[in-house]
Amino acid sequence: KQTTGDAKILYGLMLDRMGPSIRNGWLDEQNRVFIYFTLEDAVELLGCGKDKAVKLFKELDQDGGIGLIERKKQGQGRPTKI
C-alpha cells in the first residue's frame, strides 16, 4: 500500500512521543512502549480537519492500514493507547 505524506508526518509526530513514554515507563502487557496521541492532537498539530485525521490514523493502523501502529481503546473517556 502507498502511504501519503501526511500519514508519514503523523507517524513522525507519534515517534516524537516515544521518548517521554520510555522515560515514564509506559509499557503494555507485551513490554512494548505505548503513547497517547489523540485525534485532537493530530488535528491541532497537522492543521487538518477531524475526518482527515481519522483517515490518516486508519492509513497507519494494522487493521486495514500499513501496520505501523496498533490502537487499543480503553473506554470511559480515556485516550486510546497506540
WOZI-V315097 format. One line per field, one symbol per residue. burial: # if it has 9 or more other C-alpha atoms within 8 Angstrom, else .. Layout:
burial: ???
This chain:
burial: ......##.##..#..##..##...##.....#####.#..##....#.#..##.#######..###..#...#....####
